[in-house]
Amino acid sequence: MRNPGWAGAALIAVALAVTACGTGSGSSAGGAYGYGNQTTQAPATSASPSSIMTAALKTETTPAGMILANSHGLTLYYYSAHKPHSGTSACTGGCATAWPPLAAPVKAPAGVRLPGRLGVITRPNGVKQVTLNGYPLYFYTGDKAPGQAKGNGVGGSWHVIKIKAD
């Protein structure tokens, strides 16, 4: 017989993730759960320019359609409550634990037309975070494998980046 307790724990975890994504301040936890292993944990000033690797973004097919993902196939998201081109992230503290930022540098996927320009902002802890159309990009810790998009629509504010076929 299955233990129904895991479902309750999962609902609590999602509820905490959604409520943690307010505009409160706090420190960013960054690469929790192994997301954004490139340079997410360390401030940009701790690594020499030659030791930072540029990861190539790619596309993945998900139930939400063709979306933008990191080099390991993990889905990338934007938070619609952000003010685009503000140069800041509203997702810090507990929010950044549930939604780790995509650390720079990255390069656009070959042969793919992105729905906007890539850019970079600097988070309060010094980490350079990738943006698309001025929106900071994130992972979702609920996604455990390539092609998952469990964070799409969470709280009505988190969305995948859809890629249209040419």
Disulfide bonds with the S-S distance in Angstrom:
Cys91-Cys95 2.03
